[in-house]
Structure formats: structure tokens, C-alpha cells
Amino acid sequence: MHCRLEIIIAVGLIPGAVYAATNEIPTRYSGSFPSVGTSSNLRGTFTGDSLTLRYTVKLPNETFSATGHYSCVNTPPSKTRCDGTRTTDAGQTARSGVNIEWKGGKPIWAHIDKPTRL
């Protein structure tokens, strides 16, 4: 009976160990994010459930900096969706979202949604 109980416990622990080993999303990351479309120089801090991101937007007629503050939901093993607002240096605030793909705890792909009015 004791041997059987140990096997059940061991088998129960294996999926948790596999999940931890394959989860690519960090609990905290601070640094550069991949450039995306019209956005470049992305730098920020991800805390597992929030993201602050500073970046430059280059449009045909203007270039400006923006800062985004987002709440995030992770979809293991490697994706994060963040929704919130972004504010330009000129003070214009809009609704925005960011999708991030992670590998080894670092962002390998990011997409910033087109902002919409609040």
C-alpha cells in the first residue's frame, strides 16, 4: 500500500514539473521589447500582471513618444495579453492593448493595437 501511494504522489507531481519547465512567461521582466510596425524603441517593465511600456511612434506625418500602462493576463506557456491606456507626450490618452510572445523569459514578439478613443 505504501509503495502504491508513493507512485500516485510521484505521478501527481510530474505534470506540475513539466508545466513549470515549459512556461516561457517571466514573473518579472524589465528591458527592451521587439519593435513593431510603426512603434520602435520599446522599453518597459512587465510584472506578471501589469506592463508599463515607453515607445516611439513614427507615422507618415509625425513622430511622437508614448507611455502605456496595462493590466495583463497570461496564457501559458508563452503568450500575454495586456489592455489599458497609452498617453502621448502631448497628453493625448487612448485605449490600447499589447500582445506579447515570450521565449525563455524574454519577449520575442510584440504587437501594439491601434489606439481607440476612451
Secondary structure, DSSP 8 states (H G I E B T S, - for coil): -HHHHHHHHHHHHHHHHHHHHH----S-EEEE---BTTEEEEEEEE-SSEEEEEEEEE-SS-EEEEEEEEEEEEETTTEEEEEEEEEETT--EEEEEEEEEEETTEEEEEEE---B--
